[in-house]
Amino acid sequence: MKEPDAESGKKDTPEKKYLFDDPKNVKILLGCFYASLVVLLLIEFLLHKHPHFGWEAWPEFFAVYGFVACVVLVIVAKYFLRPLVKRDEDYYD
């Protein structure tokens, strides 16, 4: 992309401001995420579960299971799948 010349006489247009450019909006969003996390964690203690296996009755089992599964996916993708699809820097030259 070409940079506008200072000599062309065009005025610099102000850069478009997006919703999350303002740190206040980011703090509000993070506060909503954390509040919803706390509400969901508290609700789990109030609901009666119908587990099929013993470990499903453990408190916060599915949260821990999901986190561990995500970490395992990232590790598998980084160390096992990346070498399969990685190409040399000059592959397309």
N, C-alpha and C positions, 0 to 999 in steps of 0.2 A: 504494500500500500504506500502511496506517495504522501509525504508530509506536505502540508500547505506551506507555500513560501511566504515569508514575512513581507516580501516585496510585492506580492500579488495584490495587496490591498484588501484581502478578505479579512474580516474580523474573526477572531477565534471564538467559536461557539462554545458555550459552557458545556462541560462534560455532563452527560446524562447521569442523574443520581438514581440509584436503584434502592429498593426497599431495605436491603440488608447492608447498605453502605453506612447507615447510621448505627453506631454502637448501641444506642438506646433500644432500637428495634431488635437487635440480636439478643440483648439481655432479656427483653420481654419474651422472645421466642424460647430461649433456654429456660426461663422461669416456668413457662407453660409446659415444656417437656418434662422438667423435673417434678412439677406438681402432678402431672398425669402419671408419672412413674410411681410416685408415692401413693397416689390414690389406688392405682392398680395393685401395688404390693399389699396395701391394707385390705383391699377387697378380697384378695386371695385367702387371707386368714378368716374371713367371715363366711365364705362359701363352703358348702359341704361338697367334697370331691367324691367321685366314684371311681377309684383307681382300679385298673386291671392288674397291676403289679405293685409290689410293696413300695418300691422307690418312687412311684408316682405320688404317693401320699406325703413325701417329704416336703417341708415348706420350701417354696421357691424352686422346686425341682426343674420346672420347665424354663425358668429364666436362666438358671445355670446351664442347663442342657443346651439351650439356644446359643448362649455365649460361647461355650466350649465348641459347639459345632461350627460357629462362625470362625473361631480361631483356627480350627483344624482345616477348614476350607481355604483360608488365606495361606497357611503353611503349605498345604498340598499344591495350591496354585503357584506359589513362589518357587518352591524347590523341586517340584516334579513336572508340572505342566509347562512352566515357562521355558525350560530347556528344550522342550519338544517343539515349540512354536517360534522360538527366538531365531532371528536371522542375523547374519553378519551386517556390519554397518554399510558395507558397499554391495549389498545383495542386489539392489536395483540399478546399480551403475553398469 
